[in-house]
Amino acid sequence: MYERTALHGLTPHFDWTESSSRSGHANVHAMNVAEPKFYKAFDALLAAAPLATSRPICAGTRPTTPAPYLSKSFEMSVSLL
């Protein structure tokens, strides 16, 4: 488990407080991080990419058109998000 301060240490270029607040999970103060190397690589990408590039990723945007190889039930579940 990573407390929010430890998450910030793992990914200093990502604002976990703002992200959890915007996603409606402001009360989550710890997260199970199974792959810390992934988060370190994610932070390196955030540090290297221009803000205009990384902002949509951090905001949790998703494609608006379904992939042609995904099942219909998956498409329906994504539309509920």
N, C-alpha and C positions, 0 to 999 in steps of 0.2 A: 504494500500500500504506500502510496505517495501522498503526503499532505500537500496542500496548495503551495506552501513555501518551497517544498522539495520539487514540485512540478516546475515552479519558476526557475529553480536552479538547473533543472534538466533542459528547459526550453525558455531561456531568458528573453527571446524575441516574440514570445506569444503571451498574451494577457489572459491567463486562465480565469481570473475574476470576471473580467468583462465578457468573455466567451460563455462562461456558465450562466451569468446573469442574462445575457441576450437569448440564450437557448432555453430559459425558464428553469434552470437548475442551480440557482444561486445558493441553495442550501447544501449542495454537494461540496464537501471540504476535503475529500480524499478520493483518490482514484487508484484502481489496481492497474499497474503498468507492467505488463508481461514482457515487453520488448523495449527496454530503455534505449537501445541503440537506434530504434526507429525514431523515437522522439528527438534524439540528438541529431539525427540526419534531417528530420523535419525542421528543427531549429536552424540548422546550417542553410537549408533552402530558404527559409524566411529571411535570414540575414543577407543572403546573396541576391534575392529577387527584389525587384522594385516593388514598392508598396502597392502600386496599381495592379500588379500581377498577383501578389499574395493575399490581398484583402478579400477577394471573393472566396478563396480557399478557406481562409480563417473564419469567414462569415457563415460557413456551412452551406454554401450554395450547392446545388445539385443540377445535373442535366435536366432540361425540361422535356426532352424527347427520349423515349425508351430505346434501349438497345435492342436490335432485332433478334438476338438469340436468348433473351430472357423470357421466362415463362409469363403467361398472362396473370397468374396469381401474384408474381413478384411485381409486375407493373401496377396491379391494383393496390398492393400494400404500399408502394412508394407514393401513389397518388393520394394516400391518406395522410402523408406527412405534412 
